[in-house]
Amino acid sequence: MIKVSPKAKRLLVPIVSVIAGFLVGAIIMLVWSYDPFQAYSSMFESALGSANGIGETIRNATPLIFIAIGFQISSAAGFFNIGLPGQAQAGWLTAIWIGLAFKGLPVYILLPFEIIAGILAGALVAGIAGWLRAYFGTNEVISTIMLNYTVLYLCQYLHQDVMSKSLRVDTDTTKTIGASGSLRIPWLSEMFGDSRISGGIFLAIIALVIFWFLMKKTTVGFEIKAVGLNPFASRYAGMSDKKSIIISMLLSGAFCGLGGVVQGLGTYQNYFTQTTTLDIGWDGMSVALLGGMSAIGILLASLLFSILKIGGLGMQTAAGIPFEIVSIVIAAIIFFVAISWAVGLLFKEKKSDKTATYIATAETAGRQAANDQQKGGEA
């Protein structure tokens, strides 16, 4: 085992997990007679070798940041929120609907209106699961996964049967939103080779700062983590576990809804019928697992997964590698992250000088107390 500091161990475990995932992918490529060096070079060249590639990589990473933040907030409270795709889809449809229905409004009114509406839609979906857990003890895994499908088909119904025909191209696709309701910024897109990068990246950076501040510096964040660590002790200390449960789920859904808003207003500029749950929900969960409770970790993990996704297309066209290999690499990385306790066995935490001094002092005091007790007994 390699002796490292606790901080270094927390950093090395995900890095080793990522490297192990790439090695597994390389081995599979070799088994099927593909060149892993050519494959990975094509991947990074496609994702990072041009202004357009970098823009698309950032664009793909942006919604994953919001989803990962949402998942981490619910996880901090001790809940496994897997309703991320449904919460994001609710935010997406809501924002596009608002943008099309009120397209005459100026940008400084319409854009905040769309964003807030999408946030509220995501929060509402997650809040249902939080309320059921807080007051009825319903398992959030079951309720959130069922809500994914409820939202999926409800959105399909609202889009095809409730939304005005004047807002749709056909039953499967809405019209494109106007410039006043879009997150696209022309100069930013031009800077990155006419890619689909949008102002959502600035919202993502703000969201990361809010996430860090919320969990590290606020009473709400402290209570969420306290309830997640020990709900019984938290209740004894006067904290309301029901309140913390609902708040954490509302916040989780709000961030996921914002991820859907960015996907709609930034990437696609419209809404189209979804036949299955959104991929960004599951990818965002993977980013959260790799990034941990760190804002920087979430940012780096989202960029890594985006490189894999965008670069995977380059592997297909430039190196002739099936895109499924990319999915295997992602799955392998998640696998090694999931068994991080096993990866952590490679490293042994070094005791700091202060810790060693404290332990030595405690041992000396213990021996002295034992000697005094023995002398007292003899007397």
HELIX and SHEET records of a PDB file:
HELIX    1   1 PRO A    6  VAL A   31  1                                  26    
HELIX    2   2 PRO A   36  LEU A   48  1                                  13    
HELIX    3   3 ALA A   51  ALA A   76  1                                  26    
HELIX    4   4 LEU A   84  ALA A  101  1                                  18    
HELIX    5   5 VAL A  107  PHE A  136  1                                  30    
HELIX    6   6 GLU A  140  TYR A  157  1                                  18    
HELIX    7   7 LEU A  158  VAL A  162  3                                   5    
HELIX    8   8 LYS A  165  LEU A  167  5                                   3    
HELIX    9   9 ALA A  179  GLY A  181  5                                   3    
HELIX   10  10 PRO A  186  MET A  191  1                                   6    
HELIX   11  11 GLY A  200  LYS A  217  1                                  18    
HELIX   12  12 THR A  219  LEU A  229  1                                  11    
HELIX   13  13 PRO A  231  TYR A  236  1                                   6    
HELIX   14  14 ASP A  241  VAL A  262  1                                  22    
HELIX   15  15 GLN A  263  TYR A  268  3                                   6    
HELIX   16  16 ASP A  279  GLY A  291  1                                  13    
HELIX   17  17 ALA A  295  ALA A  319  1                                  25    
HELIX   18  18 GLU A  324  ALA A  338  1                                  15    
HELIX   19  19 SER A  340  VAL A  343  1                                   4    
HELIX   20  20 GLY A  344  LEU A  346  5                                   3    
HELIX   21  21 ASP A  353  GLU A  378  1                                  26    
SHEET    1   A 2 ILE A   2  VAL A   4  0                                        
SHEET    2   A 2 PHE A 347  GLU A 349  1                                        
END                                                                             
